[in-house]
Amino acid sequence: MIAKKEWFERRKYLGWGVHPKTWQGWAYIIGLILIVMIVQSLPFWTDEMRLYITLGFVAFIFIDIMPIMFSVKRDEREHKIEAVSERNAAWFMAMVLTGGLVYDLIIGALNQQINVNWFIVIALFGGSIVKTITNIVLERKGE
């Protein structure tokens, strides 16, 4: 597409994905931000039209950057470091989501009505299912 993998490197700190390593990568990011700002500031579009254009633009960016995210080269040490950091991040998020679910249940019980945030429930159970499937697949591969 438009972005080139040579322009980016793996994001090691403060998030996931890639970040610019050359001036072309920075120009690409700044250009994307400018396009979004221009689209959002044009007065003749309705809010609904701005929303659809912005969603389409976000989809384009996602499609343009995803292949780069998967093609960035890493050595064995970087794979191990990333695996441990991803595991730790997942544990932290799971603990926070579980705490949020317990909090919602307690507050709901005190108010005598059950309010459950189903996105939290789906995230927790979905993560457990993905972990189980990954373990089964990797055990069968012998890794």
ROKOLTOR-75883 format. One record per atom (N, C-alpha, C): x, z, y; chain; residue in one letter; atom name. Coordinates in nm, 3 decimals, m for minus. Each point is the difference from the previous one (the first is absolute). Last residue first. Layout:
// residues N
<<X; Z; Y>; "A"; "A"; "CA"> ...
// end
This chain:
// residues 143
<<0.587; 2.052; m2.751>; "A"; "E"; "N"> <<0.083; 0.033; 0.118>; "A"; "E"; "CA"> <<0.002; 0.147; 0.025>; "A"; "E"; "C"> <<m0.243; m0.293; m0.338>; "A"; "G"; "N"> <<0.120; 0.071; m0.041>; "A"; "G"; "CA"> <<0.092; 0.033; 0.115>; "A"; "G"; "C"> <<m0.454; m0.213; m0.041>; "A"; "K"; "N"> <<0.114; m0.087; 0.027>; "A"; "K"; "CA"> <<0.130; 0.064; m0.044>; "A"; "K"; "C"> <<m0.399; 0.247; m0.029>; "A"; "R"; "N"> <<m0.008; m0.110; m0.096>; "A"; "R"; "CA"> <<0.116; m0.099; 0.018>; "A"; "R"; "C"> <<m0.044; 0.357; 0.305>; "A"; "E"; "N"> <<0.036; 0.052; m0.133>; "A"; "E"; "CA"> <<m0.003; m0.111; m0.105>; "A"; "E"; "C"> <<m0.143; m0.104; 0.437>; "A"; "L"; "N"> <<0.145; 0.019; m0.005>; "A"; "L"; "CA"> <<0.045; 0.058; m0.134>; "A"; "L"; "C"> <<m0.467; m0.057; 0.075>; "A"; "V"; "N"> <<0.068; m0.131; 0.002>; "A"; "V"; "CA"> <<0.151; 0.018; m0.014>; "A"; "V"; "C"> <<m0.262; 0.391; 0.040>; "A"; "I"; "N"> <<m0.027; m0.068; m0.127>; "A"; "I"; "CA"> <<0.077; m0.132; m0.007>; "A"; "I"; "C"> <<0.019; 0.244; 0.405>; "A"; "N"; "N"> <<0.072; 0.068; m0.108>; "A"; "N"; "CA"> <<m0.020; m0.070; m0.133>; "A"; "N"; "C"> <<m0.247; m0.159; 0.366>; "A"; "T"; "N"> <<0.143; m0.029; 0.017>; "A"; "T"; "CA"> <<0.082; 0.065; m0.111>; "A"; "T"; "C"> <<m0.459; 0.098; 0.019>; "A"; "I"; "N"> <<0.021; m0.139; m0.044>; "A"; "I"; "CA"> <<0.148; m0.036; 0.010>; "A"; "I"; "C"> <<m0.125; 0.422; 0.166>; "A"; "T"; "N"> <<m0.018; m0.007; m0.145>; "A"; "T"; "CA"> <<0.029; m0.140; m0.053>; "A"; "T"; "C"> <<0.002; 0.067; 0.468>; "A"; "K"; "N"> <<0.115; 0.066; m0.062>; "A"; "K"; "CA"> <<m0.009; m0.010; m0.152>; "A"; "K"; "C"> <<m0.366; m0.157; 0.246>; "A"; "V"; "N"> <<0.115; m0.090; 0.017>; "A"; "V"; "CA"> <<0.124; 0.061; m0.065>; "A"; "V"; "C"> <<m0.384; 0.267; 0.008>; "A"; "I"; "N"> <<m0.019; m0.113; m0.091>; "A"; "I"; "CA"> <<0.118; m0.096; 0.008>; "A"; "I"; "C"> <<m0.013; 0.362; 0.301>; "A"; "S"; "N"> <<0.021; 0.048; m0.138>; "A"; "S"; "CA"> <<m0.011; m0.114; m0.101>; "A"; "S"; "C"> <<m0.101; m0.094; 0.450>; "A"; "G"; "N"> <<0.143; 0.025; m0.017>; "A"; "G"; "CA"> <<0.033; 0.048; m0.140>; "A"; "G"; "C"> <<m0.453; m0.050; 0.110>; "A"; "G"; "N"> <<0.066; m0.130; m0.009>; "A"; "G"; "CA"> <<0.150; 0.014; m0.018>; "A"; "G"; "C"> <<m0.255; 0.389; 0.079>; "A"; "F"; "N"> <<m0.021; m0.051; m0.135>; "A"; "F"; "CA"> <<0.066; m0.137; m0.018>; "A"; "F"; "C"> <<0.031; 0.188; 0.432>; "A"; "L"; "N"> <<0.062; 0.090; m0.099>; "A"; "L"; "CA"> <<m0.016; m0.053; m0.142>; "A"; "L"; "C"> <<m0.210; m0.238; 0.355>; "A"; "A"; "N"> <<0.146; m0.005; 0.014>; "A"; "A"; "CA"> <<0.069; 0.086; m0.106>; "A"; "A"; "C"> <<m0.472; 0.014; 0.027>; "A"; "I"; "N"> <<0.046; m0.129; m0.055>; "A"; "I"; "CA"> <<0.152; m0.010; 0.008>; "A"; "I"; "C"> <<m0.197; 0.376; 0.201>; "A"; "V"; "N"> <<m0.019; 0.006; m0.145>; "A"; "V"; "CA"> <<0.053; m0.128; m0.065>; "A"; "V"; "C"> <<m0.007; 0.012; 0.467>; "A"; "I"; "N"> <<0.101; 0.092; m0.052>; "A"; "I"; "CA"> <<m0.007; 0.007; m0.151>; "A"; "I"; "C"> <<m0.329; m0.246; 0.216>; "A"; "F"; "N"> <<0.128; m0.071; 0.013>; "A"; "F"; "CA"> <<0.114; 0.088; m0.053>; "A"; "F"; "C"> <<m0.441; 0.171; 0.033>; "A"; "W"; "N"> <<0.024; m0.079; m0.120>; "A"; "W"; "CA"> <<0.128; m0.082; 0.008>; "A"; "W"; "C"> <<m0.172; 0.471; 0.212>; "A"; "N"; "N"> <<0.053; m0.125; 0.052>; "A"; "N"; "CA"> <<0.044; m0.084; m0.120>; "A"; "N"; "C"> <<m0.388; 0.390; 0.022>; "A"; "V"; "N"> <<0.125; m0.043; m0.061>; "A"; "V"; "CA"> <<0.040; m0.132; 0.066>; "A"; "V"; "C"> <<m0.356; 0.445; 0.051>; "A"; "N"; "N"> <<0.048; m0.120; 0.068>; "A"; "N"; "CA"> <<0.135; m0.035; m0.058>; "A"; "N"; "C"> <<m0.443; 0.343; m0.103>; "A"; "I"; "N"> <<0.121; m0.059; m0.053>; "A"; "I"; "CA"> <<0.029; m0.129; 0.075>; "A"; "I"; "C"> <<m0.259; 0.472; 0.148>; "A"; "Q"; "N"> <<m0.020; m0.142; m0.025>; "A"; "Q"; "CA"> <<0.134; m0.060; m0.043>; "A"; "Q"; "C"> <<m0.073; 0.460; 0.167>; "A"; "Q"; "N"> <<m0.098; m0.024; m0.105>; "A"; "Q"; "CA"> <<m0.040; m0.147; m0.011>; "A"; "Q"; "C"> <<0.353; 0.228; 0.267>; "A"; "N"; "N"> <<m0.117; m0.054; 0.071>; "A"; "N"; "CA"> <<m0.115; m0.034; m0.094>; "A"; "N"; "C"> <<0.407; 0.158; m0.177>; "A"; "L"; "N"> <<m0.038; 0.101; 0.099>; "A"; "L"; "CA"> <<m0.122; m0.044; 0.080>; "A"; "L"; "C"> <<0.185; m0.305; m0.305>; "A"; "A"; "N"> <<m0.062; 0.112; m0.072>; "A"; "A"; "CA"> <<m0.045; 0.109; 0.097>; "A"; "A"; "C"> <<0.240; m0.366; 0.176>; "A"; "G"; "N"> <<m0.132; m0.041; m0.046>; "A"; "G"; "CA"> <<m0.073; 0.112; m0.072>; "A"; "G"; "C"> <<0.445; 0.071; 0.125>; "A"; "I"; "N"> <<m0.085; m0.006; 0.120>; "A"; "I"; "CA"> <<m0.142; m0.040; m0.038>; "A"; "I"; "C"> <<0.313; m0.013; m0.347>; "A"; "I"; "N"> <<m0.022; 0.139; 0.045>; "A"; "I"; "CA"> <<m0.092; 0.003; 0.122>; "A"; "I"; "C"> <<0.134; m0.423; m0.162>; "A"; "L"; "N"> <<m0.090; 0.067; m0.096>; "A"; "L"; "CA"> <<m0.031; 0.143; 0.043>; "A"; "L"; "C"> <<0.314; m0.251; 0.253>; "A"; "D"; "N"> <<m0.134; m0.056; 0.014>; "A"; "D"; "CA"> <<m0.100; 0.070; m0.091>; "A"; "D"; "C"> <<0.454; 0.119; m0.049>; "A"; "Y"; "N"> <<m0.053; 0.046; 0.129>; "A"; "Y"; "CA"> <<m0.143; m0.050; 0.020>; "A"; "Y"; "C"> <<0.232; m0.164; m0.370>; "A"; "V"; "N"> <<m0.037; 0.141; m0.021>; "A"; "V"; "CA"> <<m0.059; 0.058; 0.128>; "A"; "V"; "C"> <<0.171; m0.434; 0.031>; "A"; "L"; "N"> <<m0.119; 0.001; m0.086>; "A"; "L"; "CA"> <<m0.048; 0.142; m0.023>; "A"; "L"; "C"> <<0.403; m0.059; 0.235>; "A"; "G"; "N"> <<m0.113; m0.046; 0.079>; "A"; "G"; "CA"> <<m0.130; 0.001; m0.079>; "A"; "G"; "C"> <<0.402; 0.101; m0.225>; "A"; "G"; "N"> <<m0.034; 0.106; 0.095>; "A"; "G"; "CA"> <<m0.120; m0.038; 0.086>; "A"; "G"; "C"> <<0.171; m0.328; m0.283>; "A"; "T"; "N"> <<m0.064; 0.105; m0.079>; "A"; "T"; "CA"> <<m0.041; 0.116; 0.090>; "A"; "T"; "C"> <<0.247; m0.344; 0.199>; "A"; "L"; "N"> <<m0.134; m0.047; m0.036>; "A"; "L"; "CA"> <<m0.076; 0.105; m0.081>; "A"; "L"; "C"> <<0.449; 0.091; 0.105>; "A"; "V"; "N"> <<m0.082; 0.003; 0.122>; "A"; "V"; "CA"> <<m0.143; m0.045; m0.030>; "A"; "V"; "C"> <<0.314; m0.025; m0.351>; "A"; "M"; "N"> <<m0.028; 0.140; 0.035>; "A"; "M"; "CA"> <<m0.089; 0.010; 0.124>; "A"; "M"; "C"> <<0.148; m0.427; m0.133>; "A"; "A"; "N"> <<m0.096; 0.053; m0.098>; "A"; "A"; "CA"> <<m0.035; 0.145; 0.032>; "A"; "A"; "C"> <<0.336; m0.209; 0.258>; "A"; "M"; "N"> <<m0.133; m0.054; 0.032>; "A"; "M"; "CA"> <<m0.106; 0.054; m0.095>; "A"; "M"; "C"> <<0.449; 0.119; m0.088>; "A"; "F"; "N"> <<m0.046; 0.060; 0.125>; "A"; "F"; "CA"> <<m0.141; m0.047; 0.035>; "A"; "F"; "C"> <<0.208; m0.198; m0.372>; "A"; "W"; "N"> <<m0.034; 0.141; m0.026>; "A"; "W"; "CA"> <<m0.053; 0.067; 0.126>; "A"; "W"; "C"> <<0.164; m0.437; 0.044>; "A"; "A"; "N"> <<m0.125; 0.001; m0.074>; "A"; "A"; "CA"> <<m0.045; 0.143; m0.031>; "A"; "A"; "C"> <<0.420; m0.063; 0.203>; "A"; "A"; "N"> <<m0.107; m0.032; 0.094>; "A"; "A"; "CA"> <<m0.136; 0.004; m0.069>; "A"; "A"; "C"> <<0.381; 0.055; m0.269>; "A"; "N"; "N"> <<m0.020; 0.117; 0.086>; "A"; "N"; "CA"> <<m0.112; m0.023; 0.102>; "A"; "N"; "C"> <<0.124; m0.362; m0.278>; "A"; "R"; "N"> <<m0.061; 0.107; m0.080>; "A"; "R"; "CA"> <<m0.029; 0.121; 0.088>; "A"; "R"; "C"> <<0.237; m0.352; 0.196>; "A"; "E"; "N"> <<m0.141; m0.037; m0.021>; "A"; "E"; "CA"> <<m0.073; 0.108; m0.080>; "A"; "E"; "C"> <<0.463; 0.051; 0.057>; "A"; "S"; "N"> <<m0.069; 0.022; 0.127>; "A"; "S"; "CA"> <<m0.148; m0.037; m0.010>; "A"; "S"; "C"> <<0.274; m0.081; m0.376>; "A"; "V"; "N"> <<m0.012; 0.144; 0.024>; "A"; "V"; "CA"> <<m0.076; 0.027; 0.130>; "A"; "V"; "C"> <<0.094; m0.449; m0.103>; "A"; "A"; "N"> <<m0.092; 0.055; m0.099>; "A"; "A"; "CA"> <<m0.022; 0.149; 0.022>; "A"; "A"; "C"> <<0.322; m0.226; 0.264>; "A"; "E"; "N"> <<m0.136; m0.034; 0.040>; "A"; "E"; "CA"> <<m0.102; 0.058; m0.097>; "A"; "E"; "C"> <<0.455; 0.052; m0.104>; "A"; "I"; "N"> <<m0.033; 0.077; 0.120>; "A"; "I"; "CA"> <<m0.144; m0.026; 0.043>; "A"; "I"; "C"> <<0.166; m0.259; m0.354>; "A"; "K"; "N"> <<m0.016; 0.139; m0.040>; "A"; "K"; "CA"> <<m0.041; 0.087; 0.119>; "A"; "K"; "C"> <<0.102; m0.453; 0.081>; "A"; "H"; "N"> <<m0.122; 0.010; m0.081>; "A"; "H"; "CA"> <<m0.028; 0.146; m0.037>; "A"; "H"; "C"> <<0.404; m0.096; 0.219>; "A"; "E"; "N"> <<m0.114; m0.005; 0.092>; "A"; "E"; "CA"> <<m0.132; 0.008; m0.074>; "A"; "E"; "C"> <<0.392; m0.025; m0.259>; "A"; "R"; "N"> <<m0.005; 0.127; 0.072>; "A"; "R"; "CA"> <<m0.118; 0.004; 0.096>; "A"; "R"; "C"> <<0.093; m0.404; m0.227>; "A"; "E"; "N"> <<m0.054; 0.102; m0.091>; "A"; "E"; "CA"> <<m0.013; 0.136; 0.069>; "A"; "E"; "C"> <<m0.023; m0.413; 0.331>; "A"; "D"; "N"> <<0.085; 0.026; m0.116>; "A"; "D"; "CA"> <<m0.060; 0.115; m0.082>; "A"; "D"; "C"> <<m0.258; m0.381; 0.314>; "A"; "R"; "N"> <<0.042; 0.140; m0.007>; "A"; "R"; "CA"> <<0.091; 0.015; m0.122>; "A"; "R"; "C"> <<m0.263; m0.411; 0.340>; "A"; "K"; "N"> <<0.091; 0.041; m0.107>; "A"; "K"; "CA"> <<0.036; 0.149; 0.013>; "A"; "K"; "C"> <<m0.456; m0.279; 0.150>; "A"; "V"; "N"> <<0.117; 0.065; 0.059>; "A"; "V"; "CA"> <<0.085; 0.057; m0.114>; "A"; "V"; "C"> <<m0.434; m0.218; m0.053>; "A"; "S"; "N"> <<0.122; m0.075; m0.027>; "A"; "S"; "CA"> <<0.126; 0.062; 0.061>; "A"; "S"; "C"> <<m0.466; 0.160; 0.043>; "A"; "F"; "N"> <<0.034; 0.000; m0.141>; "A"; "F"; "CA"> <<0.132; m0.070; m0.030>; "A"; "F"; "C"> <<m0.175; 0.022; 0.445>; "A"; "M"; "N"> <<0.013; 0.138; m0.047>; "A"; "M"; "CA"> <<0.044; 0.004; m0.146>; "A"; "M"; "C"> <<m0.102; m0.415; 0.195>; "A"; "I"; "N"> <<0.129; 0.050; 0.049>; "A"; "I"; "CA"> <<0.021; 0.142; m0.051>; "A"; "I"; "C"> <<m0.415; m0.210; m0.085>; "A"; "P"; "N"> <<0.108; m0.057; m0.082>; "A"; "P"; "CA"> <<0.138; 0.049; 0.042>; "A"; "P"; "C"> <<m0.375; 0.153; 0.265>; "A"; "M"; "N"> <<0.004; 0.052; m0.139>; "A"; "M"; "CA"> <<0.110; m0.065; m0.085>; "A"; "M"; "C"> <<m0.121; m0.132; 0.466>; "A"; "I"; "N"> <<0.104; 0.101; m0.020>; "A"; "I"; "CA"> <<0.011; 0.045; m0.145>; "A"; "I"; "C"> <<m0.332; m0.325; 0.150>; "A"; "D"; "N"> <<0.130; m0.049; 0.041>; "A"; "D"; "CA"> <<0.112; 0.098; m0.035>; "A"; "D"; "C"> <<m0.459; 0.110; m0.074>; "A"; "I"; "N"> <<0.038; m0.109; m0.091>; "A"; "I"; "CA"> <<0.141; m0.051; 0.033>; "A"; "I"; "C"> <<m0.181; 0.326; 0.286>; "A"; "F"; "N"> <<0.016; 0.058; m0.133>; "A"; "F"; "CA"> <<0.049; m0.106; m0.099>; "A"; "F"; "C"> <<m0.118; m0.141; 0.432>; "A"; "I"; "N"> <<0.125; 0.076; 0.003>; "A"; "I"; "CA"> <<0.030; 0.057; m0.138>; "A"; "I"; "C"> <<m0.414; m0.215; 0.052>; "A"; "F"; "N"> <<0.111; m0.096; 0.007>; "A"; "F"; "CA"> <<0.134; 0.072; m0.004>; "A"; "F"; "C"> <<m0.384; 0.264; 0.031>; "A"; "A"; "N"> <<0.010; m0.059; m0.134>; "A"; "A"; "CA"> <<0.115; m0.100; m0.004>; "A"; "A"; "C"> <<m0.103; 0.182; 0.416>; "A"; "V"; "N"> <<0.061; 0.103; m0.086>; "A"; "V"; "CA"> <<0.016; m0.053; m0.142>; "A"; "V"; "C"> <<m0.232; m0.272; 0.299>; "A"; "F"; "N"> <<0.141; 0.003; 0.036>; "A"; "F"; "CA"> <<0.075; 0.104; m0.084>; "A"; "F"; "C"> <<m0.466; m0.028; m0.043>; "A"; "G"; "N"> <<0.063; m0.121; m0.054>; "A"; "G"; "CA"> <<0.149; m0.002; 0.027>; "A"; "G"; "C"> <<m0.249; 0.346; 0.193>; "A"; "L"; "N"> <<0.005; 0.017; m0.146>; "A"; "L"; "CA"> <<0.065; m0.121; m0.068>; "A"; "L"; "C"> <<m0.075; m0.029; 0.464>; "A"; "T"; "N"> <<0.104; 0.098; m0.029>; "A"; "T"; "CA"> <<0.013; 0.024; m0.150>; "A"; "T"; "C"> <<m0.347; m0.278; 0.149>; "A"; "I"; "N"> <<0.129; m0.065; 0.025>; "A"; "I"; "CA"> <<0.115; 0.096; m0.034>; "A"; "I"; "C"> <<m0.437; 0.171; m0.026>; "A"; "Y"; "N"> <<0.024; m0.100; m0.105>; "A"; "Y"; "CA"> <<0.134; m0.070; 0.018>; "A"; "Y"; "C"> <<m0.133; 0.310; 0.335>; "A"; "L"; "N"> <<0.020; 0.068; m0.127>; "A"; "L"; "CA"> <<0.033; m0.100; m0.110>; "A"; "L"; "C"> <<m0.123; m0.165; 0.422>; "A"; "R"; "N"> <<0.135; 0.059; 0.003>; "A"; "R"; "CA"> <<0.033; 0.067; m0.133>; "A"; "R"; "C"> <<m0.437; m0.159; 0.054>; "A"; "M"; "N"> <<0.093; m0.112; m0.014>; "A"; "M"; "CA"> <<0.144; 0.049; m0.001>; "A"; "M"; "C"> <<m0.338; 0.315; 0.088>; "A"; "E"; "N"> <<m0.007; m0.044; m0.140>; "A"; "E"; "CA"> <<0.099; m0.115; m0.025>; "A"; "E"; "C"> <<m0.058; 0.159; 0.438>; "A"; "D"; "N"> <<0.075; 0.097; m0.081>; "A"; "D"; "CA"> <<0.002; m0.041; m0.146>; "A"; "D"; "C"> <<m0.047; m0.399; 0.344>; "A"; "T"; "N"> <<m0.075; 0.122; m0.028>; "A"; "T"; "CA"> <<0.088; 0.095; m0.082>; "A"; "T"; "C"> <<0.201; m0.365; 0.352>; "A"; "W"; "N"> <<m0.041; 0.021; m0.139>; "A"; "W"; "CA"> <<m0.079; 0.129; m0.014>; "A"; "W"; "C"> <<0.211; m0.163; 0.413>; "A"; "F"; "N"> <<m0.116; m0.082; m0.035>; "A"; "F"; "CA"> <<m0.042; 0.014; m0.146>; "A"; "F"; "C"> <<0.390; 0.213; 0.248>; "A"; "P"; "N"> <<m0.132; 0.056; 0.033>; "A"; "P"; "CA"> <<m0.120; m0.078; m0.056>; "A"; "P"; "C"> <<0.530; 0.112; m0.170>; "A"; "L"; "N"> <<m0.079; m0.113; 0.052>; "A"; "L"; "CA"> <<m0.145; 0.044; 0.020>; "A"; "L"; "C"> <<0.351; 0.284; m0.194>; "A"; "S"; "N"> <<m0.024; 0.007; 0.144>; "A"; "S"; "CA"> <<m0.081; m0.117; 0.056>; "A"; "S"; "C"> <<0.139; 0.055; m0.469>; "A"; "Q"; "N"> <<m0.082; 0.115; 0.037>; "A"; "Q"; "CA"> <<m0.034; 0.002; 0.149>; "A"; "Q"; "C"> <<0.290; m0.335; m0.172>; "A"; "V"; "N"> <<m0.133; m0.017; m0.060>; "A"; "V"; "CA"> <<m0.092; 0.113; 0.045>; "A"; "V"; "C"> <<0.450; 0.031; 0.127>; "A"; "I"; "N"> <<m0.067; m0.109; 0.072>; "A"; "I"; "CA"> <<m0.142; m0.017; m0.053>; "A"; "I"; "C"> <<0.277; 0.311; m0.218>; "A"; "M"; "N"> <<m0.034; 0.047; 0.134>; "A"; "M"; "CA"> <<m0.076; m0.108; 0.078>; "A"; "M"; "C"> <<0.169; m0.113; m0.425>; "A"; "V"; "N"> <<m0.111; 0.095; m0.013>; "A"; "V"; "CA"> <<m0.043; 0.049; 0.138>; "A"; "V"; "C"> <<0.379; m0.276; m0.013>; "A"; "I"; "N"> <<m0.120; m0.077; m0.037>; "A"; "I"; "CA"> <<m0.121; 0.093; m0.010>; "A"; "I"; "C"> <<0.420; 0.200; 0.074>; "A"; "L"; "N"> <<m0.049; m0.071; 0.118>; "A"; "L"; "CA"> <<m0.127; m0.079; m0.030>; "A"; "L"; "C"> <<0.222; 0.212; m0.359>; "A"; "I"; "N"> <<m0.062; 0.099; 0.089>; "A"; "I"; "CA"> <<m0.058; m0.067; 0.124>; "A"; "I"; "C"> <<0.248; m0.268; m0.295>; "A"; "L"; "N"> <<m0.126; 0.042; m0.062>; "A"; "L"; "CA"> <<m0.075; 0.099; 0.090>; "A"; "L"; "C"> <<0.433; m0.132; 0.134>; "A"; "G"; "N"> <<m0.096; m0.110; 0.013>; "A"; "G"; "CA"> <<m0.136; 0.035; m0.059>; "A"; "G"; "C"> <<0.354; 0.303; m0.058>; "A"; "I"; "N"> <<m0.045; 0.002; 0.139>; "A"; "I"; "CA"> <<m0.102; m0.112; 0.024>; "A"; "I"; "C"> <<0.205; 0.010; m0.423>; "A"; "I"; "N"> <<m0.086; 0.117; 0.018>; "A"; "I"; "CA"> <<m0.057; 0.004; 0.142>; "A"; "I"; "C"> <<0.314; m0.341; m0.096>; "A"; "Y"; "N"> <<m0.122; m0.020; m0.080>; "A"; "Y"; "CA"> <<m0.098; 0.116; 0.023>; "A"; "Y"; "C"> <<0.427; 0.035; 0.190>; "A"; "A"; "N"> <<m0.080; m0.099; 0.074>; "A"; "A"; "CA"> <<m0.132; m0.025; m0.073>; "A"; "A"; "C"> <<0.314; 0.275; m0.215>; "A"; "W"; "N"> <<m0.058; 0.069; 0.115>; "A"; "W"; "CA"> <<m0.088; m0.095; 0.081>; "A"; "W"; "C"> <<0.235; m0.187; m0.354>; "A"; "G"; "N"> <<m0.100; 0.093; m0.051>; "A"; "G"; "CA"> <<m0.069; 0.075; 0.112>; "A"; "G"; "C"> <<0.361; m0.276; 0.108>; "A"; "Q"; "N"> <<m0.115; m0.082; m0.037>; "A"; "Q"; "CA"> <<m0.113; 0.088; m0.055>; "A"; "Q"; "C"> <<0.421; 0.190; 0.106>; "A"; "W"; "N"> <<m0.079; m0.024; 0.121>; "A"; "W"; "CA"> <<m0.122; m0.085; m0.032>; "A"; "W"; "C"> <<0.176; 0.299; m0.397>; "A"; "T"; "N"> <<0.061; m0.100; 0.088>; "A"; "T"; "CA"> <<m0.088; m0.018; 0.122>; "A"; "T"; "C"> <<m0.121; 0.300; m0.346>; "A"; "K"; "N"> <<0.143; 0.027; 0.007>; "A"; "K"; "CA"> <<0.073; m0.101; 0.088>; "A"; "K"; "C"> <<m0.541; 0.230; m0.094>; "A"; "P"; "N"> <<0.091; m0.106; 0.045>; "A"; "P"; "CA"> <<0.146; 0.044; m0.004>; "A"; "P"; "C"> <<m0.346; 0.208; m0.352>; "A"; "H"; "N"> <<0.012; 0.003; 0.145>; "A"; "H"; "CA"> <<0.103; m0.104; 0.041>; "A"; "H"; "C"> <<m0.360; 0.145; m0.451>; "A"; "V"; "N"> <<0.124; m0.053; 0.057>; "A"; "V"; "CA"> <<0.002; 0.022; 0.150>; "A"; "V"; "C"> <<m0.268; 0.294; m0.398>; "A"; "G"; "N"> <<0.007; m0.140; 0.036>; "A"; "G"; "CA"> <<0.136; m0.042; 0.051>; "A"; "G"; "C"> <<m0.233; 0.502; 0.054>; "A"; "W"; "N"> <<0.023; m0.092; m0.111>; "A"; "W"; "CA"> <<0.015; m0.141; 0.054>; "A"; "W"; "C"> <<0.101; 0.516; 0.241>; "A"; "G"; "N"> <<m0.101; m0.095; m0.044>; "A"; "G"; "CA"> <<0.043; m0.087; m0.116>; "A"; "G"; "C"> <<0.307; 0.307; 0.254>; "A"; "L"; "N"> <<m0.127; m0.003; 0.075>; "A"; "L"; "CA"> <<m0.093; m0.113; m0.042>; "A"; "L"; "C"> <<0.482; m0.078; m0.173>; "A"; "Y"; "N"> <<m0.048; 0.122; 0.065>; "A"; "Y"; "CA"> <<m0.132; m0.028; 0.070>; "A"; "Y"; "C"> <<0.231; m0.340; m0.243>; "A"; "K"; "N"> <<0.043; 0.118; m0.074>; "A"; "K"; "CA"> <<m0.064; 0.127; 0.055>; "A"; "K"; "C"> <<m0.097; m0.557; m0.029>; "A"; "R"; "N"> <<m0.018; 0.116; 0.086>; "A"; "R"; "CA"> <<0.035; 0.124; m0.083>; "A"; "R"; "C"> <<0.198; m0.510; m0.072>; "A"; "R"; "N"> <<m0.089; 0.105; m0.051>; "A"; "R"; "CA"> <<m0.005; 0.116; 0.097>; "A"; "R"; "C"> <<0.103; m0.474; 0.213>; "A"; "E"; "N"> <<0.061; 0.080; m0.106>; "A"; "E"; "CA"> <<m0.098; 0.110; m0.039>; "A"; "E"; "C"> <<0.014; m0.527; 0.279>; "A"; "F"; "N"> <<m0.049; 0.135; m0.026>; "A"; "F"; "CA"> <<0.082; 0.070; m0.107>; "A"; "F"; "C"> <<0.051; m0.464; 0.152>; "A"; "W"; "N"> <<m0.026; 0.070; 0.125>; "A"; "W"; "CA"> <<m0.030; 0.148; m0.020>; "A"; "W"; "C"> <<0.060; m0.330; m0.353>; "A"; "E"; "N"> <<0.130; 0.034; 0.060>; "A"; "E"; "CA"> <<m0.017; 0.083; 0.128>; "A"; "E"; "C"> <<m0.373; m0.191; m0.240>; "A"; "K"; "N"> <<0.047; 0.127; m0.056>; "A"; "K"; "CA"> <<0.134; 0.042; 0.058>; "A"; "K"; "C"> <<m0.373; m0.284; 0.275>; "A"; "K"; "N"> <<0.105; m0.026; m0.098>; "A"; "K"; "CA"> <<0.055; 0.134; m0.049>; "A"; "K"; "C"> <<m0.494; m0.200; 0.242>; "A"; "A"; "N"> <<0.109; 0.098; m0.007>; "A"; "A"; "CA"> <<0.099; m0.037; m0.111>; "A"; "A"; "C"> <<m0.382; m0.279; 0.045>; "A"; "I"; "N"> <<0.074; 0.002; 0.126>; "A"; "I"; "CA"> <<0.122; 0.092; m0.009>; "A"; "I"; "C"> <<m0.181; m0.190; m0.447>; "A"; "M"; "N"> <<m0.084; 0.000; 0.118>; "A"; "M"; "CA"> <<0.089; 0.000; 0.125>; "A"; "M"; "C"> 
// end
